[in-house]
Amino acid sequence: MRIRRLLVANRGEIAARVIRTCTRLGIESVLAASDADLDSLPARCADRVVRLGPAPAAQSYLDPAAVVRAARAVGADAVHPGYGFLSENPALAAACAEAGIVFVGPSVASLHAVGDKLTARSHAVAAGLPVVPGGEAADLAAARAVAAEVGYPLLVKAVGGGGGRGMQLVRSAAELPGTLALAVSEAAAAFGDARVYLERYVASGRHVEVQVLGDGVSAVALGDRDCSVQRRYQKLVEEAPAPALPGHVHEAMAAAALALAAHLGYRGLGTVELLYDREQQTFFFLEMNARIQVEHPVTEMVTGLDLVAEQIAVAEGLPLRLRQADVALTGHAVECRINAEDWADDFRPAPGRIDRVVLPVGDGIRVDAGVQTGSVVPPHYDSLLAKLVVLGADRADALARARAALELLRVDGVVTTAPMHRALLDDDEFAVGGVDTAFFERFLADRRAPAGVS
């Protein structure tokens, strides 16, 4: 079916990103916006705007019924959920199907299969992927039994979670009861699902992920990304391809991701997240994200593909428009997430009015922004303002271009993390490439940012 009118059920930079592809494809875009976003940059870019609900996300962006009502009200053929919010919620996909509206994302079955982390682990095992040793912790006794088998340190993770919420590090048996209770409480509050499980903590691990695209029959791998620069399990910088990995590891990771996609009969965009153990030089399955990722632009830069366009084509029922042999990676891409946060004050959110925005331009520079001069950054949502993405001939060239672009970037009126990124790209350890997920804490320990600089 040809999609002619698409409801964008999201906000900020990803909403503007989806609208941009809709415009190029000749698809009418309708932004479903909360009261806080009715005059946002995406609202000004869309062909139409429909009110979704009040500013709190629970009453707007997280309400499947409100999204479907909005889609019906404007006669939308399809809904694109972006990332976050309801993007991986089977209830929205099912409600869209019941209403005869195309959900631009995986099937309800796939969302169920990978949305529950324990179920996803079982599917990964069935597909032949190695998983981090661990198991479900239904109560403290079960947790102690798993811990005795796995050993310390270990991670407590939310079964229905993601983005680091409900995830806690346990270093010893004495810490287990309190940390387990905290993780259960966080999981229940964030996801409405208090279940948690335990995994061995890999101290020298790298977070590497493989982008896959499937049509339900076949799938292709679109290269990998390194997302190891994280703070409290939230990604800050991403690169494609993952640096400092042997060629056979890239190939093995791609093969593992394709095996899982084939096992699931996967349709749409998905990301298979893997943990690479630098000491053992092996990798484990972590989870699969059944949506477009925040960091998808680095993959687009090195492949030359428009992943939103490919999502839409698959949602229209078309077979894949490319084969694995057609996928060629050119150069190296780096993405810096620019957030409205004060990194000098423990990354305190910094909502407010933006007085001026100056975005860098030039060869190999791309900025996916959700704000402009005069935009108001509301306190209700994630603080991501824009993503600065650069493509270079190789990693050294990409880092040099990123440094130059960051010097040109200006956001006045609110404090941002741009100064942090400037310092990070100048760090000697990062420059070498292949840092582990503990790198950023070491980076912070060695530096102090000047307060209030943006």
C-alpha positions in Angstrom: 0.0 0.0 0.0 1.2 3.5 -0.9 1.5 5.8 2.2 0.3 9.2 1.3 -0.3 10.8 4.7 1.9 9.9 7.7 1.4 10.8 11.3 4.7 11.5 13.1 4.0 10.5 16.7 7.1 12.0 18.3 8.9 15.3 18.9 12.2 17.0 18.7 15.0 16.1 16.3 13.6 12.7 15.3 10.2 14.2 14.4 12.0 16.8 12.2 14.1 14.0 10.7 11.1 11.9 9.7 9.3 14.9 8.3 12.3 15.7 6.1 12.2 12.3 4.4 8.4 12.6 4.0 8.8 15.8 2.2 11.4 14.3 -0.1 9.2 11.3 -0.9 6.1 13.4 -1.5 4.3 12.1 1.6 2.1 14.5 3.5 3.4 14.8 7.1 1.2 15.4 10.1 2.9 16.1 13.4 1.1 14.8 16.5 2.3 17.3 19.1 1.6 17.9 22.8 0.7 21.3 24.1 4.4 22.0 24.8 5.3 21.3 21.1 2.6 22.9 19.1 5.0 25.7 18.0 8.1 23.6 17.9 10.5 23.4 14.9 9.0 20.1 13.8 5.5 21.7 13.9 6.7 24.4 11.6 8.2 21.8 9.2 5.2 19.5 9.0 2.4 19.9 6.5 -0.1 19.8 9.3 -0.2 19.6 13.1 -2.7 17.8 15.3 -2.9 18.2 19.1 -2.0 15.0 20.9 -2.7 16.0 24.4 -1.2 17.9 27.4 2.5 18.4 27.9 3.1 15.4 30.3 4.2 12.5 28.1 1.9 10.1 29.9 -1.1 12.1 28.6 0.2 12.5 25.1 3.3 10.8 23.6 2.9 7.7 25.8 -0.9 7.2 25.2 -1.5 4.7 22.4 -5.2 5.6 22.2 -4.4 9.3 21.8 -2.0 8.5 18.9 -4.6 6.4 17.1 -7.3 9.0 17.7 -5.0 11.6 16.2 -4.2 9.4 13.2 -7.9 8.7 12.6 -8.8 12.4 12.9 -6.5 13.5 10.1 -7.0 10.4 7.9 -3.4 9.2 8.2 -2.4 6.1 6.3 0.5 5.3 8.7 2.1 6.2 12.0 5.8 6.6 12.5 6.7 6.4 16.2 10.3 7.6 15.9 12.4 6.3 18.9 11.6 6.3 22.6 8.0 6.9 23.8 5.8 4.2 22.1 8.2 3.1 19.4 8.6 -0.4 20.8 5.2 -0.7 22.4 3.2 -3.6 20.9 0.0 -2.0 22.1 0.4 0.9 19.7 1.3 -1.4 16.8 -1.7 -3.6 17.6 -4.0 -0.6 17.9 -2.8 0.7 14.5 -3.5 -2.7 12.9 -7.0 -2.8 14.4 -7.7 0.7 13.0 -6.3 -0.2 9.6 -3.4 2.1 9.9 0.2 1.1 8.9 2.6 1.0 11.8 6.1 2.0 10.5 7.9 -0.5 12.5 8.2 -4.2 13.2 5.3 -6.7 13.7 3.5 -7.0 17.0 5.1 -10.5 17.3 8.6 -9.1 16.9 8.0 -6.3 19.4 6.8 -8.9 21.9 9.8 -11.1 21.1 12.5 -8.6 21.8 10.8 -6.1 24.1 11.0 -8.5 27.0 14.7 -8.8 27.6 14.5 -12.4 28.9 12.5 -13.5 25.9 14.9 -11.7 23.7 17.8 -13.7 25.3 16.0 -16.9 24.6 15.5 -16.0 21.0 19.2 -15.1 20.7 20.2 -18.5 22.1 17.8 -20.2 19.7 19.4 -18.3 16.8 22.9 -19.4 18.0 24.1 -16.1 19.5 26.2 -16.2 22.7 24.6 -14.4 25.6 26.2 -12.9 28.8 25.9 -15.4 31.6 23.0 -14.6 33.9 19.4 -15.4 34.7 16.1 -14.1 36.0 15.9 -12.8 39.6 12.3 -13.4 40.7 13.3 -12.7 44.3 16.3 -12.3 46.5 16.8 -16.1 46.8 16.8 -16.6 43.1 19.2 -13.6 42.7 21.6 -15.1 45.1 21.5 -18.4 43.3 22.3 -16.7 39.9 25.0 -14.6 41.5 26.6 -17.7 43.0 26.8 -19.2 39.5 27.8 -16.0 37.6 30.0 -14.3 40.2 30.6 -10.7 41.1 30.5 -8.0 39.8 27.2 -8.3 38.0 24.5 -6.1 36.6 20.8 -6.0 37.6 18.7 -5.2 34.6 15.0 -4.5 34.0 13.3 -7.2 31.9 11.1 -4.6 30.1 13.7 -1.8 30.2 16.2 0.1 28.1 18.2 3.3 28.2 19.9 2.4 31.4 16.8 2.7 33.6 16.4 -0.1 36.1 20.0 -1.1 35.7 22.3 -1.3 38.7 25.9 -2.5 39.3 26.4 -5.0 42.2 30.0 -5.4 43.3 29.6 -7.8 46.2 27.1 -10.1 47.9 26.6 -7.5 50.6 25.3 -5.0 48.0 22.9 -7.4 46.4 19.7 -7.0 48.6 19.7 -3.2 48.5 20.7 -2.9 44.9 18.2 -5.5 43.8 15.4 -3.7 45.6 16.4 -0.4 44.0 16.5 -1.9 40.5 13.0 -3.5 41.0 11.6 -0.2 42.2 13.1 1.7 39.2 11.9 -0.9 36.7 8.3 -0.8 38.1 8.2 3.0 38.0 9.8 3.3 34.5 8.2 0.4 32.6 5.3 -0.8 34.8 7.2 -4.1 34.9 9.1 -4.9 38.1 10.9 -8.0 36.8 14.7 -7.9 36.7 17.5 -10.3 35.7 21.2 -10.6 36.4 24.1 -10.6 34.0 27.9 -10.9 34.5 29.5 -7.4 34.4 32.2 -7.2 31.8 34.6 -4.6 33.1 36.4 -4.0 29.8 33.4 -4.3 27.5 32.6 -2.2 24.4 29.1 -1.5 23.3 28.9 -2.4 19.6 25.7 -2.7 17.6 24.7 -3.9 14.2 22.0 -2.2 12.1 19.7 -4.6 10.3 16.9 -4.1 7.9 14.4 -6.8 7.0 11.2 -7.3 5.0 10.0 -10.3 6.9 11.6 -12.7 4.4 15.2 -11.6 4.1 17.4 -9.1 5.9 20.6 -7.2 5.4 23.2 -5.9 7.8 24.2 -2.2 7.3 27.4 -2.2 9.2 28.1 -1.6 12.9 28.5 1.3 15.3 30.4 1.8 18.5 28.4 3.4 21.3 30.8 2.8 24.2 31.0 6.5 25.3 28.2 6.4 27.8 27.2 8.1 31.1 25.0 6.0 33.3 24.2 3.8 30.3 23.1 6.8 28.2 25.0 7.1 24.9 26.9 10.4 24.2 29.1 9.7 21.1 28.6 7.1 18.4 30.9 6.0 15.5 30.5 4.0 12.4 32.1 1.6 11.7 33.2 0.5 15.2 36.9 1.4 15.4 39.8 -0.9 16.5 38.1 -4.2 15.8 39.6 -6.9 13.7 37.9 -7.6 10.3 36.7 -11.0 11.3 34.9 -9.6 14.4 33.0 -7.1 12.2 32.0 -10.1 10.0 31.0 -12.3 12.9 28.9 -9.6 14.5 27.1 -9.0 11.3 26.5 -12.7 10.8 25.1 -13.0 14.4 22.7 -10.1 13.8 21.5 -11.5 10.6 21.0 -14.9 12.2 18.7 -13.3 14.9 16.8 -11.3 12.2 16.2 -14.5 10.2 15.1 -16.4 13.3 12.5 -13.7 14.1 11.4 -13.2 10.5 12.2 -9.6 11.2 10.5 -6.7 9.3 11.7 -3.1 9.5 14.7 -1.5 11.1 16.3 -3.1 14.1 19.5 -2.9 16.1 21.2 -5.9 17.6 23.3 -4.7 20.5 26.4 -6.6 21.4 29.0 -6.5 24.2 32.5 -7.0 23.0 34.9 -8.2 25.7 38.3 -6.6 24.9 40.2 -9.0 27.1 38.6 -12.2 25.8 38.2 -10.8 22.3 34.7 -12.2 22.0 31.2 -10.8 22.1 27.8 -11.5 23.6 24.2 -10.6 22.7 22.8 -7.8 24.9 19.4 -6.9 23.4 17.6 -5.9 20.2 16.0 -2.5 19.7 13.0 -2.8 17.4 13.0 0.8 16.1 15.1 3.4 14.5 18.0 4.5 16.8 19.1 7.9 17.9 22.5 7.2 16.3 21.2 6.0 12.9 22.7 9.0 11.1 26.3 7.6 11.4 25.1 4.5 9.5 23.4 6.7 6.9 26.6 8.7 6.4 28.8 5.6 5.7 26.2 3.7 3.7 24.6 6.6 1.8 21.2 5.3 2.7 18.1 7.1 4.0 17.0 4.6 6.7 13.6 6.3 7.3 12.9 5.9 3.6 13.8 2.3 3.8 11.5 1.9 6.9 8.6 3.4 4.9 9.2 1.2 1.9 9.1 -1.9 4.0 6.0 -0.7 5.8 4.4 -0.2 2.4 4.9 -4.0 1.8 7.8 -3.7 -0.6 10.6 -6.2 -0.6 14.0 -5.0 0.4 15.4 -2.7 -2.2 19.0 -3.7 -1.6 21.0 -6.9 -1.2 23.9 -7.6 1.1 26.3 -7.2 -1.8 24.9 -3.7 -2.4 25.9 -2.5 1.1 29.2 -0.6 0.9 30.7 1.4 3.7 32.6 4.5 2.8 34.7 6.6 5.3 34.1 7.0 9.0 31.3 8.9 10.8 31.1 10.4 14.3 28.0 11.7 16.1 27.9 14.0 19.1 24.6 14.4 21.0 24.1 18.0 22.0 21.9 18.1 25.1 20.5 21.0 27.2 22.5 20.0 30.2 25.1 21.5 32.4 27.9 19.0 32.6 29.7 21.1 35.2 26.7 20.5 37.5 26.3 16.7 37.3 24.5 17.1 33.9 21.7 19.1 35.4 18.9 19.6 32.8 18.8 23.2 31.5 15.4 24.0 30.0 14.6 27.5 28.8 14.4 29.7 25.8 17.1 29.5 23.1 18.2 33.0 22.1 20.4 32.0 19.1 21.3 28.9 17.2 24.2 28.8 14.8 24.7 25.4 13.1 27.9 24.5 11.3 27.9 23.8 7.6 30.5 22.3 5.3 31.6 19.1 3.5 30.8 16.0 5.5 28.8 17.9 8.2 25.2 17.1 9.1 23.2 18.5 11.9 19.8 16.9 12.9 18.2 19.6 15.1 14.9 19.8 16.8 15.3 23.5 17.8 16.1 26.8 16.2 16.5 30.4 17.4 13.5 31.3 19.6 12.7 27.7 20.5 11.7 26.8 24.0 13.3 23.7 25.6 10.5 22.3 27.8 11.3 20.5 31.1 9.0 17.6 30.3 11.1 15.5 28.0 14.6 14.3 27.1 17.1 17.1 26.8 18.4 16.2 23.3 18.6 19.4 21.1 20.5 18.2 18.1 23.0 15.7 16.8 26.2 16.9 15.2 27.3 14.2 12.6 30.4 14.3 10.5 31.8 12.1 7.8 35.5 11.8 7.1 37.7 9.8 4.8 38.9 7.9 7.9 38.6 8.2 11.6 41.3 10.8 12.1 39.7 12.9 9.4 36.3 12.5 10.9 37.5 13.6 14.4 39.2 16.6 12.9 36.1 17.6 11.1 34.0 17.1 14.3 36.3 19.3 16.3 36.1 22.1 13.7 32.3 21.8 13.5 32.0 21.9 17.3 33.9 25.2 17.3 31.3 26.7 14.9 28.3 25.4 16.8 26.5 28.0 19.0 23.5 27.6 21.2 22.9 30.7 23.3 20.3 31.0 26.1 20.6 27.5 27.5 23.6 25.5 28.7 24.6 22.6 26.5 27.0 19.7 26.4 28.9 21.1 23.5 32.0 22.1 25.6 32.1 18.5 27.0 32.2 17.1 23.5 35.1 19.5 22.6 37.1 18.2 25.5 36.2 14.6 24.8 37.3 14.7 21.2 40.7 16.1 22.4 41.2 13.3 24.9 44.2 11.1 24.1 42.5 7.8 25.0 39.5 8.5 22.9 41.6 9.6 20.0 43.3 6.1 19.9 39.9 4.5 19.5 38.2 1.4 20.9 37.4 2.8 24.4 35.3 0.7 26.8 32.1 1.6 28.5 34.0 2.8 31.6 36.0 5.3 29.7 33.7 8.3 30.3 33.8 8.0 34.0 37.6 8.1 33.8 37.3 11.1 31.5 35.1 13.0 34.0 37.4 12.1 36.9 40.3 13.8 35.1 38.5 17.0 34.0 36.4 19.8 35.4 34.2 21.9 33.2 33.9 25.7 33.6 30.4 26.3 34.9 27.8 27.8 32.7 29.7 27.6 29.4 27.8 26.6 26.3 
